[in-house]
């Protein structure tokens, strides 16, 4: 299982004071030196954390893989094509949410997404769709031409009992198996931490996980490099 680190919250801390520190680009370098497989950032329409400067410098300096999370809007699609990340992950986006809430409604927006994905593919950029592990959304993701899906693990991560976690884990397992049968790569992310990541390792179809908040929270106490290395030990 590969590990990518989402550095958005480094930028969130910077924006809390409106200054220049801490720099998410520097954080990305530390994560790569610690051994991660990729860097994830979300360029939101309101630029609440990652901004255009960050994205430009990340593209110039990231040596592993740069995954740009984004809404499927004309402005951000244009920026993605100009920047050329290694991959993009389309996510739903609401102005008032604290973080991404739930998966993308691929089925309901399949005509628009199909056109956008074709445009992204013209520039040799891989496309992932952040979705709930629901049959209809997985099949729609395949229909619109996604290379991979990222299963939204937020509900699983928020399980209030062991039984509920086990039940939701099996939903994720079934979704991952279906996506692989359809020929898509399977990633997962949202709300994962050093403990709840462990059961996901029993699902071989999940090749990659994206984790941000848990690692950066631990980094407050032990430093970013050690926090990343600790998560790498768990994942690998």
C-alpha positions as CSV (number, residue, x, y, z in Angstrom):
1,X,0.0,0.0,0.0
2,X,1.4,3.4,-1.0
3,X,1.1,6.5,1.2
4,X,0.5,10.1,-0.1
5,X,0.4,13.0,2.3
6,X,-2.1,15.8,2.0
7,X,-0.4,19.1,3.0
8,X,-3.5,21.3,2.9
9,X,-3.5,21.9,6.7
10,X,0.0,23.3,6.7
11,X,-1.4,26.0,4.5
12,X,-4.4,26.3,6.8
13,X,-2.1,27.1,9.7
14,X,-0.2,29.7,7.5
15,X,-3.5,31.4,6.5
16,X,-4.6,31.6,10.2
17,X,-2.1,34.4,10.6
18,X,-2.0,35.6,7.0
19,X,1.7,35.3,6.9
20,X,4.2,33.1,5.1
21,X,4.9,30.3,7.7
22,X,4.6,27.4,7.8
23,X,5.3,26.9,4.1
24,X,3.4,23.9,2.6
25,X,6.1,23.5,-0.1
26,X,8.7,23.0,2.6
27,X,6.4,20.5,4.2
28,X,6.1,18.6,0.9
29,X,9.9,18.3,0.7
30,X,10.1,16.9,4.3
31,X,7.4,14.4,3.5
32,X,9.3,13.2,0.4
33,X,12.6,13.0,2.2
34,X,10.8,10.8,4.8
35,X,9.8,8.4,2.1
36,X,6.2,9.1,1.0
37,X,4.9,8.1,-2.4
38,X,3.2,11.3,-3.3
39,X,2.0,14.7,-2.3
40,X,-1.7,15.8,-2.3
41,X,-3.0,19.3,-2.3
42,X,-6.5,20.8,-2.8
43,X,-6.7,24.1,-4.7
44,X,-10.1,25.3,-3.6
45,X,-12.1,27.9,-5.5
46,X,-11.9,30.2,-2.4
47,X,-8.1,29.5,-1.9
48,X,-8.7,29.0,1.8
49,X,-5.4,27.2,2.2
50,X,-3.4,26.1,-0.8
51,X,-3.0,29.0,-3.3
52,X,-1.8,29.3,-6.9
53,X,1.8,30.1,-5.8
54,X,1.9,26.9,-3.7
55,X,0.7,24.8,-6.6
56,X,3.2,26.3,-9.0
57,X,6.1,25.7,-6.7
58,X,4.9,22.2,-5.8
59,X,4.8,21.3,-9.5
60,X,8.3,22.6,-9.9
61,X,9.7,20.8,-6.9
62,X,7.8,17.6,-6.1
63,X,9.8,14.6,-7.2
64,X,7.4,11.8,-6.4
65,X,3.8,12.3,-7.6
66,X,1.7,15.4,-7.3
67,X,-2.1,14.8,-6.9
68,X,-4.2,17.9,-7.3
69,X,-7.6,17.7,-5.7
70,X,-10.1,20.0,-7.4
71,X,-13.6,20.8,-8.3
72,X,-14.6,20.3,-11.9
73,X,-15.0,24.0,-12.7
74,X,-13.7,25.8,-15.7
75,X,-11.3,28.0,-13.8
76,X,-9.6,25.1,-11.9
77,X,-9.6,22.8,-14.9
78,X,-7.7,25.5,-16.8
79,X,-5.2,25.8,-14.0
80,X,-4.7,22.0,-13.8
81,X,-3.9,21.9,-17.6
82,X,-1.5,24.8,-17.2
83,X,0.2,23.2,-14.2
84,X,0.2,19.6,-15.4
85,X,0.1,17.6,-12.1
86,X,0.7,13.9,-12.4
87,X,-2.9,13.3,-11.6
88,X,-6.1,15.1,-10.5
89,X,-8.7,14.0,-8.1
90,X,-12.1,15.5,-8.7
91,X,-13.9,16.2,-5.4
92,X,-17.2,17.8,-4.4
93,X,-16.7,21.3,-3.0
94,X,-19.0,23.5,-0.8
95,X,-18.0,27.0,0.3
96,X,-19.1,26.6,3.9
97,X,-17.7,23.1,4.6
98,X,-14.8,22.6,7.0
99,X,-13.5,19.8,4.9
100,X,-14.8,17.7,2.0
101,X,-18.1,16.1,3.0
102,X,-19.0,12.9,1.2
103,X,-18.2,11.7,-2.2
104,X,-18.7,13.2,-5.6
105,X,-22.1,12.5,-7.3
106,X,-20.6,11.1,-10.5
107,X,-23.9,9.6,-11.7
108,X,-25.7,12.9,-11.4
109,X,-22.9,14.8,-13.2
110,X,-21.7,12.2,-15.6
111,X,-22.2,14.2,-18.8
112,X,-20.1,17.1,-17.5
113,X,-17.5,14.9,-15.9
114,X,-17.1,12.8,-19.1
115,X,-16.3,16.0,-21.1
116,X,-13.9,17.3,-18.4
117,X,-12.1,14.0,-18.1
118,X,-11.6,13.8,-21.8
119,X,-10.0,17.3,-21.7
120,X,-7.7,16.4,-18.8
121,X,-6.7,13.1,-20.6
122,X,-5.6,15.1,-23.7
123,X,-2.8,16.5,-21.5
124,X,-1.7,13.0,-20.3
125,X,-3.0,13.6,-16.7
126,X,-4.5,10.7,-14.9
127,X,-7.9,11.2,-13.3
128,X,-9.3,9.9,-10.0
129,X,-12.8,10.5,-8.7
130,X,-13.5,10.8,-4.9
131,X,-16.6,8.8,-4.3
132,X,-18.6,6.9,-1.7
133,X,-18.3,3.1,-2.1
134,X,-21.7,2.8,-3.8
135,X,-22.2,0.5,-6.7
136,X,-23.9,3.2,-8.9
137,X,-21.1,5.7,-8.3
138,X,-18.4,3.2,-9.0
139,X,-20.0,2.1,-12.2
140,X,-20.6,5.7,-13.2
141,X,-16.9,6.5,-12.6
142,X,-16.0,3.7,-15.0
143,X,-18.5,5.0,-17.5
144,X,-17.1,8.5,-17.6
145,X,-13.6,7.3,-18.1
146,X,-11.9,7.7,-14.7
147,X,-8.5,5.9,-14.4
148,X,-9.1,5.3,-10.7
149,X,-11.3,6.1,-7.8
150,X,-10.6,7.3,-4.3
151,X,-13.0,5.7,-1.9
152,X,-14.3,8.2,0.7
153,X,-13.6,6.6,4.1
154,X,-15.1,9.3,6.2
155,X,-18.1,7.3,7.4
156,X,-15.8,4.3,8.2
157,X,-13.4,6.6,10.1
158,X,-16.3,8.0,12.1
159,X,-17.7,4.6,13.1
160,X,-18.9,4.7,16.7
161,X,-18.5,1.0,17.4
162,X,-16.4,-2.0,16.4
163,X,-19.4,-3.6,14.8
164,X,-20.2,-0.5,12.7
165,X,-16.6,-0.2,11.7
166,X,-16.6,-3.8,10.5
167,X,-19.8,-3.4,8.6
168,X,-18.5,-0.3,6.8
169,X,-15.2,-2.0,6.1
170,X,-17.0,-4.7,4.2
171,X,-18.8,-2.0,2.2
172,X,-15.5,-0.5,1.3
173,X,-14.1,-4.0,0.4
174,X,-17.0,-4.7,-1.9
175,X,-16.7,-1.3,-3.6
176,X,-12.9,-1.8,-4.1
177,X,-13.4,-5.2,-5.6
178,X,-16.0,-3.9,-8.0
179,X,-13.7,-1.1,-9.1
180,X,-10.8,-3.4,-9.7
181,X,-13.1,-5.7,-11.8
182,X,-13.9,-2.7,-13.9
183,X,-10.2,-2.0,-14.4
184,X,-9.8,1.0,-12.2
185,X,-7.1,1.6,-9.6
186,X,-8.4,2.0,-6.1
187,X,-7.2,4.6,-3.6
188,X,-8.8,5.6,-0.3
189,X,-8.8,8.5,2.0
190,X,-10.5,10.9,4.5
191,X,-10.4,10.6,8.2
192,X,-7.8,7.9,8.3
193,X,-5.3,7.7,11.2
194,X,-2.7,5.5,12.7
195,X,-5.3,3.1,14.1
196,X,-8.2,2.9,11.6
197,X,-5.8,2.4,8.7
198,X,-4.9,-1.0,9.9
199,X,-8.1,-2.9,8.9
200,X,-7.9,-1.4,5.4
201,X,-4.7,-3.2,4.9
202,X,-6.8,-6.4,4.6
203,X,-8.2,-5.1,1.3
204,X,-5.6,-5.8,-1.3
205,X,-7.5,-3.9,-4.0
206,X,-6.6,-0.6,-2.2
207,X,-3.3,0.4,-3.6
208,X,-2.9,3.9,-2.1
209,X,-4.1,6.0,0.7
210,X,-4.2,9.7,1.2
211,X,-3.7,11.0,4.7
212,X,-3.3,14.5,6.0
213,X,-4.9,15.7,9.2
214,X,-3.8,12.7,11.4
215,X,-0.2,13.0,10.3
216,X,0.0,16.8,10.7
217,X,-1.7,16.6,14.1
218,X,1.0,14.1,15.3
219,X,3.6,16.3,13.8
220,X,2.7,19.1,16.3
221,X,4.1,16.8,19.0
222,X,6.9,14.8,17.3
223,X,7.8,16.7,14.2
224,X,6.7,16.2,10.6
225,X,9.4,13.8,9.5
226,X,8.9,11.4,12.4
227,X,5.1,11.6,12.0
228,X,5.4,10.6,8.4
229,X,7.8,7.8,9.1
230,X,5.5,6.5,11.8
231,X,2.6,6.4,9.3
232,X,4.8,4.7,6.7
233,X,5.6,1.9,9.2
234,X,1.9,1.4,9.7
235,X,1.0,1.5,6.0
236,X,3.8,-0.6,4.7
